Amino acid sequence: MGIITVLWEKWVEFRRDFYKITLAAMIAPLMYILVFGMGIQTISHGQPYLNFLIPGVVALTTMNGSFGAIAQNLNVQRLYEKAFDQVMISPTPLWQFITGQIVGGSLRGIYAGCVIIFLILPIGTKLCFNGWSFLIMFLNGAVFSTLGLVVSFYAKSHTDVPRFSNYVIMPMAYLCNTFFSADSMPHGLREVIGYLPLSQTSSMLRSIANREPFSYTGILLLAGYLAVLGGLSFLFLYQKKNL
């Protein structure tokens, strides 16, 4: 019941701010597609650059949607509303609270990605998004929702979350196989970036979109990130760190 309660809270928040959330999910990705995909007419990997770009933008959108839905809200609740005091004394098990937050954030990320997929339909790229695509989007959203949990627990002030976004989320958004292939990067840096969760998500979504086989290792890596970050979030909450 605790998980359902948290998901219901997320649903009420989504329904209340539906237009704001939808517009926020649309504007930046559409600008990327219009400026880079349509404004720059080029070929990448033997196909129109737009076909290369769109799966990366979908992956990027699920990351931003999931991380943003969790990190900022929980940070405000913890530091200013002191809502975590109620969570700690409530009969809801803490693991259910954490699981509900992760699932809710991941669903928000999938919604943001689906908005972009729907908007590019009139372009006629013939890209394929199937059940595997949505599973990968869900896992990617879960990873960054959990990262948002860790950051919100670790932050000591309201400015720490935007600062973390500038240091970590924004570099990943541009470097992790989204706008250009990581193959062109220097040896060493290329391997490090290639193992980041957004790189794995972009690569798998792009393979599926172009009806090519993808590596299931990427799913295992995303599950590994989820397990590690989930363990950290449980550690922070159960030890009442920074609460």
Salt bridges, closest charged atoms under 4 A:
GLU13 OE2 - ARG108 NH2 3.40
ASP17 OD2 - ARG16 NH2 3.04
ASP160 OD1 - ARG163 NH1 2.67
GLU191 OE2 - HIS187 ND1 3.22
GLU191 OE2 - ARG190 NH2 3.63
